[in-house]
């Protein structure tokens, strides 16, 4: 079999030579005279040109040949085995499911998506707003990108106060449901925040929304300043694949792509794209497993209440709870001795709470039995 390099990459030449392969190089000029358009359009045009050039090169050769092009475009026996626009498959599937063509952005997990959103939308010099108790990366990104921010305090029930988000600001980020509290804000509340801030972007981070029975996606069709961010790491159990996406007004999504393509054109791996598309195609399994987690969560809520815990009405795959007599630090340490791991936060206001992730029924039964014994020993 003849091997043809359609890219002059020195590293590829070196690797093929070390492996003992004979090859020839025939570089295309696909990247010449690309129109000076937006970064998004330039990348898409260049990707299409490169794919076409490799296919054309293969067609000129005999059938028994392997053509390796730039950006890992591979053609074998007339079939394209890879192309730089693979990520478009994931966007197309998400657009199909949501009914929103040209309104989907994909990235390497929702952390990557949120980081690009911060870079794209929060540059007015005015402080952005997010709660004092919420996802811990929001202030990290703000400080990294030198974005001023303020963190209005949640009320005593760990809910957001509407009046805190009706002031001048440079943008708003709301995790809904919130983490680590598990509390979900109502659609009425979200609408009030959005309508009070028509000139800034409101990001709704829905990492845990699939466990809550509610999504703010319909608001994207009503308001031009809303971006909803979701992830495959929670309800789809694919954290290691790093798949996240945003859905919003087509202009906002294009702006995010322009920012990303200015320094990183191909962030998702081919494996994550393939597995993400496969996961989206099996909606029945997704709904079945999510329902199991919700059912186990509700059963665990009842059991924890009977054991003397109090907590908000969690709408996530965890429960944020405090016990009436046993300190959270003691519960945390005693559970860890039994190799049962919950999360403890030493932050003010939440330093007597535990974040209890929902596992299988068997795992939660073991957890509850251990907690019951720890409480009994403490009460002696």
N, C-alpha and C positions, 0 to 999 in steps of 0.2 A: 504493500500500500504506500502510495506517495503521500508525504506530509508537506503541506504548503502553508507557510506563514504569511498571512495578509497584513501583518504588523511587524515592524522592524525592531520590536522590543529586544534589547540585548539580553535581558534576563531569560526570556523564553528561548532564545537561541542557545544560551548557555545550558539551560536545563535539558533541552532536547539532545544537545551534543553529549552531555554527561550520561544521559540514558542510552546512548548508542544509536539514536535515530538519525537517519538521513533525511534532510529536508531542503526545501528551496524557499526563497523569500520573494514575494511579489506584492509590494506595498501599493495600496490604492491611494487615491487622492481625495477620499471622501470628505476630509475635513477642510478642504479648500473652498474659499468663497462662500462661507456660511453667512447668511443674511444677518445684519446687526439688529436682531430683534431682542425681546426680553430673554433673560437667562433660561426661562422655561421653554420658550419656543426654539431657542438655539440648541438646547440639549436634545429636544425631541427630534428636530430636523437632523442633527448630527447622528443620533442613534439610528434613525431610519436609513440614512445614507450609508452608514457602515454596514448595517445588516444587508442592504441591497448589494453593496460592493462585494461582500463575501459570497453571497449566493451567485452573483454573476461570475465571479472567479471560479467557483466550483463548477458551474455549468460549462465553462470553457475547457475544463480538464476531463480526463476519463472518469468513469463512474467510481472506480476503486481508488478514491483519494479522500483524505481528511484535510479540511481547510480550517485553520485556526486564525480568527481575526481579532482585531482590537476589542477590548472590553469583553473578552471571552465569548465572542460569537463563534460558534463551532458549526460547521456543515459537514455531514457525513452521508454519502450516498444520496445527496439531494435533499436531506432533511435538516432543518435548523434545530440544533440541540440546545442552543441557548442564545439569548439576545438581551441587550441592555434594557429593553423596554418591558422585561418580565414583570416589573412592579406594576405596570399598567393592568396586568391581569387581576391583581388584588384590588386595585382601585375600581376596575370595571365591575367586579363582583360586589363590592361594597355599594357602589352606585346603583347597581341593579336591585339589591336588597332594600336600599333606602329610597329608591326612586329619585335620586338627585344626581344627575349627570353633571360633570364638571364641578362638583361641589365636594369632592373627596380628596383629602391629602393623606398620604401614608408615610410612616416613619418607623424608626427602630425603637419600638415601644412608645408608650404615651409620654415617657420622660423626654424623649427626643422631640416628639411632636410639640409638647409644651414649651421646650426650650426654644424651638424655632418660632413658636407663636409669641413668646416674650420678645425675642429679637425683632420680630416683624412689626408688632403692634404697639409696644410700650416704649416709645422714644420721644414723648412730648415734653419730658422734663418734669411733669406733674407726678405726684405719688400714685402708684397703683394700690388697690385695696384688696386684702384678703384677711380672713379671721386670724385671731391670735392662736387659736387651736385648730390646726388643719394640717394638710400634707406638708411635711417638713422641707420639701425641696423648693417651695415657692420662694422663700426668702433667700435660699442659696442661689437660685437663678437671678433673682433681682440684684443681689450683691455682685455676682459674677459679671453681669452685664451693666452694672452701675445704674440700675433703675431705682429711683427713690420709691419707697413703699411705706404704707401704714397698715397696722394690724388691729382693726377694731375688735374689742373683746366680745366673745359670745356671751349670751345671757346665762343665768344660773342653770337653765335647762339645756345648755350647749346649743342654742339656736342662734342664728344671725339676727341682728336688729336692723330692720329696714332703714331707720333713720341714719344709720352709720354709712349707708351706701347711697345717700341722696345729696351728697356734697360734691364739690368740684374734685376731679381726680383724673388720672391718666389711663385708667383701665381697671377692670375688676376680674378677679378669679374666684370662682365658687366651686368647691368640691361638693357634688351632690349625688349620692349621700356623702356626708363629710367623713373624713378619716382624721383621727381614730375614733371619733364619737359614734359614727354609724347613723347619725341623724340626717333625715332627708327634708329639705325645704320644699314647701308646696309650690305648685305651678303659679298660684296667685302671687306668691312672694317673688318668684323669679321674674314674672312679668312686670311687677312693680319696680324691681331693680333695673331691668332693661329699659323700661319706658322713662325712668328717671335719668338715664345716661345714654341718650341717643347719639352722642358725639364721640363715644369711646367704645372700644371692643369689650364685650363681656364674654369671658371664657367660662364655660360650664364643664367641669372635669367629671366625667361619668365613669370613672374606673370601676365603681361598684354598682352602677345603675341596674344591671341585669338582675341583681338580687332584690331590687326594690319594687319592681312592677311598674316603674315609671321612667320615661326618658324625655328629655327636653328637645329632642330632635324636631318635633313639629314647629317649635319656636323659630328654627332656622328659616322656615318658609315665610314667617310673618315679620321678622326683624332682620335688617341688613347688618346689624352689628353683633350678632351672636355666633360664636364658634363652640361647637360641642366636641369634646375630646373623649375618645374611648380607647380601650385596650383589650388585647387578647390574653393578658396575664392573669386575670381573675376568673371570670365566669367561664372562659374557654380553656383554662388550665394550661396555658402555653407561655408561661413567663420566660422560659429559656429561649424561645424563638424571637423575642423582642419584636412584637408587632403592635403598632398603635396607629390610630388614624384620627383625623379631624374632619368634621362636616360643617360647612358654613356657606355663606354667600359666595358665589363663584369668584367675585373680585377679591374677597379675602383669601380664598384658597389659592388663587393665582399669585397673590402677593407672598404667601408663605412659600410656594414653589420657587418664586424668583429669588427669595433670600437663600433658600437651601441650595438651589442649583448654582448660585454664585460661588460656592466653595465645596459642595459635596453632591455630585450628580447621582450617584448610585448607592444609597445608604443601606438598602435591604439586601440580605443574602438571598440567593436563588432558592435555598432550602426553606427559609422562612416564608418566602412568597408561595412556594408550592404547598407547604403545609397549611398556610393561612387560607388559601383558596379552597383546599380540601375541607378544612374545618367549616368554612362558610357554607359549603355545599351540603352539610349534614345538620340541618336545622333541628331535626327531630331529636338527635342525640344531645345537642346543646340544651334544648328545652327540658329534656328528661333529667339531665344531670343537675341543671340549675334548680329545678323543682325539688330534687332530693336534698340539696344543700339548704334551701329555704325551709323545707319541712323539718330537717334536723335542727336548724336554728331556732325555730319556734318551739320545738320540744325542749331544747336546752334552756331557752328563756324561762319556761315554766319551772323546770327543775331548779334553776338558779334562784328564782324567786322564792321557792320553798326552802332553799338553804339560807335565806337571809340576805341575798344580794339585791341591789337596786341598780337600775340602768335605764337609759333612754330606749325608745322603741327602735332598735337597730334595724336598718334596711340593707345591711351588707352581709358579707360572709364572716362576720365576727361580731362579738358583743363586747361593749365597753362597760365594765361593771365594777362596782365597789361593794364591799361587805360591811354590814352594820357594826361588826365588832373586830374582825380579824384584819390587821393591816395588809395592804396589798403587797408590801415588801416581804412579809412573812409567807404569804401564800405563794408568791413567786419563787422564793428560795426553796420552800418545802416541795413544791411541784417539780422544780428542777432536779432535786435529789432523786426523784423517781423518773427522770428523763421525760417529763411532761413539760412542754415549753409553751409559755404564754409571754406576752410582751408587757413590760413595765416601763413607764415613762416617769422620769424624775422632775419633769417640768412643773412649774407652779400651776395650781388649780387642778391638775390631773395626777398628782403624785400619790394618790391613794386608789387609783383605778388600774385594772388589768384589761388588756385587749385580748380577748379569747377567740382564737380562730375556730371556725366550724370545720370539723373533720368528718370522718365516717361515723355512723351510729355507734360502732364498736369503740372507736377512739373517744367519742364524747362520753360514752358510758364509763370508760376507764377514768377519764378526767373527772367526772362527777363523783365517782366513788372515792377517788383520792382527795378531792376537795372536802367531801363530807367527813372523812377521817381527820383531815387537818383541822377542820372547825371543831370537831368533837374533842380533839386533844387540846386545842386552845381554850375551850370552855371549861376544862377540868380545874 
